[in-house]
Amino acid sequence: MSERKLNATDHLRAHWRQAKADFWRHWQECFELPAARRPGRNSARDRLILDLGTIRSLYWQALGLNALPIARAIGAWWRKTAPVHRLGEVVL
C-alpha cells in the first residue's frame, strides 16, 4: 500500500484550515466561554497570538510558493477578521 504524499500547496492548504480552526477555538476559549469553563485567559490569549503568527507565516509561505489562491484566501480572511484581531486589514 503506497502512501499519498502531499505536495507543497496541499500541505499549505491543510495547515491553513487547521490554523483557522485553532484561532476560532482559542477565541471561544478566551472570550465566549463562561469564566468557570475557561482554561486560563492569559494562556488562551497567548495561543491566539501564536495562531495569528501562524496564519501570517502561512500567508508569506503561500506567496513564496506562488500559491496565489491560498494567499488570497488568507488575505481575505485577515481583512474580514480585522475587527476581531485588531492587527489591521493587511497581512504584514
C-alpha positions as a printed NumPy array, in Angstrom:
array([[  0.   ,   0.   ,   0.   ],
       [  1.527,   3.306,  -1.044],
       [  1.155,   6.458,   0.976],
       [ -0.147,   9.565,  -0.708],
       [  2.34 ,  12.378,  -0.309],
       [  1.104,  15.946,  -0.137],
       [  2.642,  18.452,  -2.48 ],
       [  3.625,  21.807,  -1.016],
       [  0.342,  23.507,  -1.938],
       [ -1.804,  20.741,  -0.445],
       [  0.333,  20.782,   2.679],
       [ -0.046,  24.562,   2.954],
       [ -3.818,  24.337,   2.423],
       [ -4.11 ,  21.735,   5.203],
       [ -2.166,  23.933,   7.622],
       [ -4.307,  26.941,   6.667],
       [ -7.512,  25.059,   7.524],
       [ -6.04 ,  23.917,  10.837],
       [ -4.771,  27.395,  11.736],
       [ -8.223,  28.927,  11.147],
       [ -9.862,  26.26 ,  13.282],
       [ -7.304,  26.775,  16.059],
       [ -7.813,  30.542,  16.006],
       [-11.595,  30.295,  16.414],
       [-11.317,  27.578,  19.072],
       [ -8.929,  29.696,  21.102],
       [-11.088,  32.786,  20.53 ],
       [-14.041,  30.941,  22.019],
       [-11.985,  29.738,  24.992],
       [-10.746,  33.249,  25.647],
       [-13.87 ,  35.354,  25.147],
       [-17.032,  33.301,  24.793],
       [-16.926,  30.545,  27.394],
       [-18.236,  31.254,  30.895],
       [-15.41 ,  32.157,  33.26 ],
       [-15.716,  28.863,  35.134],
       [-15.014,  26.878,  31.941],
       [-12.106,  28.991,  30.644],
       [ -8.758,  27.182,  30.793],
       [ -6.813,  30.316,  31.693],
       [ -7.473,  33.584,  29.978],
       [ -3.842,  34.614,  29.558],
       [ -2.835,  31.265,  28.097],
       [ -5.763,  31.434,  25.647],
       [ -4.686,  34.931,  24.597],
       [ -1.131,  33.708,  24.12 ],
       [ -2.435,  30.931,  21.884],
       [ -4.47 ,  33.465,  19.891],
       [ -1.312,  35.475,  19.22 ],
       [  0.521,  32.309,  18.186],
       [ -2.375,  31.36 ,  15.884],
       [ -2.233,  34.757,  14.194],
       [  1.525,  34.397,  13.79 ],
       [  0.98 ,  31.006,  12.189],
       [ -1.588,  32.445,   9.791],
       [  0.732,  35.318,   8.913],
       [  3.559,  32.862,   8.26 ],
       [  1.307,  30.72 ,   6.054],
       [  0.376,  33.808,   4.03 ],
       [  4.014,  34.586,   3.292],
       [  4.78 ,  30.945,   2.546],
       [  1.886,  30.872,   0.083],
       [  3.271,  33.928,  -1.678],
       [  6.75 ,  32.399,  -1.729],
       [  5.392,  29.191,  -3.273],
       [  3.348,  31.219,  -5.776],
       [  0.204,  29.611,  -4.313],
       [ -1.768,  32.77 ,  -5.003],
       [ -5.274,  31.34 ,  -4.426],
       [ -4.273,  30.326,  -0.893],
       [ -2.569,  33.679,  -0.263],
       [ -5.704,  35.484,  -1.47 ],
       [ -7.906,  33.352,   0.781],
       [ -5.71 ,  34.095,   3.792],
       [ -5.62 ,  37.807,   2.922],
       [ -9.409,  37.906,   2.584],
       [ -9.84 ,  36.112,   5.922],
       [ -7.387,  38.531,   7.556],
       [ -9.324,  41.56 ,   6.233],
       [-12.664,  40.059,   7.258],
       [-11.484,  39.342,  10.801],
       [ -9.539,  42.611,  11.247],
       [-12.171,  43.99 ,  13.667],
       [-11.661,  40.859,  15.78 ],
       [ -7.866,  40.652,  15.888],
       [ -7.225,  44.415,  15.541],
       [ -3.927,  43.96 ,  13.708],
       [ -5.012,  45.841,  10.598],
       [ -6.586,  44.746,   7.351],
       [ -3.337,  43.882,   5.583],
       [ -1.096,  40.949,   6.463],
       [  2.331,  42.409,   7.224]])
